[in-house]
Amino acid sequence: LIYQKGFLVPSYIRFFMLILCLLGTTVFASVGKVSLLKGEAYAQRESQKIALKSGSVLEEKDTIITAKDAQMQIIFEDKTVITLGSESELKIEEYFNDAAKPKAKFKFGEGSFKSITGQIGKTVPENFTLETKTATIGIRGTTIQGAVGRGGDTIACLSGTITVKAIGAPNFVVVPAGKSTFVAPRTPPTPPQNITPQNAGTPPPNGNP
């Protein structure tokens, strides 16, 4: 028994209370942080709307939304870097930077983005997934740029190689560096084309990072 604030608390209860505290810390641990923010942005975390600034920590399941003319750069624990442009939306669907079974899944709901793969994508690329409204992107240690729009999503590969398929469809196209594809709702990706200013996907302002 352990004496605490006038009560005798069995040691096994104290032990379980400690375990619960540790589990709570693990579940809600940060997975990355805002390394750069120009303009305004916030994170939707369950029922909370949290204003963000440079240095703000992010958690799994957060939805990040940037305001008009804003630009944000996020660095995750495995050194994955994601840049968001004006009026963009990113949800951290899954992120688990465990040495044995790391996994990351990000979903872009609106706007423009750029992603530079970190350690998870380099060591276990099958466990690193990017999604837009219309497409699933598989990566092989690479840099990706894209734009999510109402009529479909433009996805460009700047380095490395990616695979792109319509959500729920089995077939995919391989997009090497210097090529882009377009995915309309419920439509297979177009054949890869050389990147031009018109089909590169709208880059975040200044092309950062």
Phi, psi and omega in degrees: 000147180238129180278125182213115177052048175085001181235150173267114182255121177305140184298327182292327177293318178299321180297314180294325177297321178294318179298317180298321178296318180295320178296320178297322178294322181290315184297321186255023179289151179290149180246349180184184180213160175281114181267340179205134175215122173243121185095204185246147177202158177215163176246131173268113183237099188056242181268001183265142172246110190250118176294135183255157175211170177301128182099348179298139179270150181240153182236159174303140181083355175296143168250121183256131182231129178259150179275177179299135179067013179271160175217135182223142172237132181240135174244123180267171186302326182270010179078012168296136180241127177236129177249135178244140177265198182297139176048053182245159182223132179226132173247132176274088185294311179216142173203117182218102185265053178274141184297327183277317184224066179288150180203142177215137176217122181239142180235125179262120185263334181203162167079204185245152181210162171216137183230130173246119187295139176258208188294322182299313181294334181278324184268322179226071184302334179292343180260008180242117186228137171245139177231145169245191179295329187245343193225155170249133184245123173260142187238161177224060180065080195206178175240128186235145176227142182202169176221131180255120182230174182293326183271356181145180187238134175260130183229124182238143177256119181267333175203156183076212181215144176229160170245142181228132176219154175293143181301128179085359181256147182278331186275149181220165172245147176266125182244107179279177179300139179088003182239160176220163176220162179234135181236111175274160180305130177057033181226139178298155177299148176288157175302143180302140178234159174300140180292131173230168177303335182277332185239017183277351190083140183288115181287154172303156182309138178067006178068015182283156005276000000 
